[in-house]
Amino acid sequence: MSGCVVLPMLCLGSLRSLTLEFGEPVALAPGSSRGEFAAANLPVLARILEDQIRAHPDQWELWTKL
């Protein structure tokens, strides 16, 4: 709603070796209210996270053990 650019970021590696990858800006749909904005854009953002998890499952498995 603020018009800020949203760049997906992916952190890969460990304490010894860390790689940061930035994706292309996400094209967010405008909304006339917070609820409308969230309804239009949360599925897009969730899909980006899901794609990252599927591409690098070994990086996410540790989070399930916390």
Number of C-alpha atoms within 10 A of each C-alpha: 12 5 7 7 11 13 13 15 14 15 12 15 11 9 6 5 7 9 9 9 10 10 11 10 10 14 11 18 13 15 14 8 10 11 10 12 15 17 13 15 17 12 11 16 16 11 11 16 15 13 12 17 15 12 10 13 12 12 16 13 11 9 8 6 6 5
